[in-house]
């Protein structure tokens, strides 16, 4: 039985043409396709120290061993640190003016030992706290990028 081929993930920056091509690699591609197709985060676990990297990478920094075990991690986690951005700029991911203000946080997903950076749906710094619990909210139409996660929403409101 022939395996169904899915369209490759393409990244754009608004209308700007990118003069290069690159690969997200085996693990990066798996990470992005899991977000796109299953609304799920995956990481990779070190066989020596057990550290789980999200997004996945090929080698454990401290142990310097190859990482091969992909593992699911939660779409919930906690805020490690955050900011509320109040100055406008052109978003390089979309090529469009980014509406302000917006919340942005360093998030440690449950089951992961590393952090991801992403948008929050809250813009009041008095309502956002270090240690607050958050959950990923996914876009309805996903393309295979970190922007498939629309934002993280606070669970402790």
Secondary structure as GFF3:
##gff-version 3
##sequence-region A 1 157
A	DSSP	alpha_helix	25	38	.	.	.	ID=ss1
A	DSSP	beta_strand	41	45	.	.	.	ID=ss2
A	DSSP	beta_strand	52	53	.	.	.	ID=ss3
A	DSSP	beta_strand	69	73	.	.	.	ID=ss4
A	DSSP	beta_strand	76	85	.	.	.	ID=ss5
A	DSSP	beta_strand	90	91	.	.	.	ID=ss6
A	DSSP	beta_strand	96	97	.	.	.	ID=ss7
A	DSSP	beta_strand	102	109	.	.	.	ID=ss8
A	DSSP	beta_strand	116	120	.	.	.	ID=ss9
A	DSSP	beta_strand	133	138	.	.	.	ID=ss10
A	DSSP	three_ten_helix	146	148	.	.	.	ID=ss11
A	DSSP	beta_strand	149	154	.	.	.	ID=ss12
###
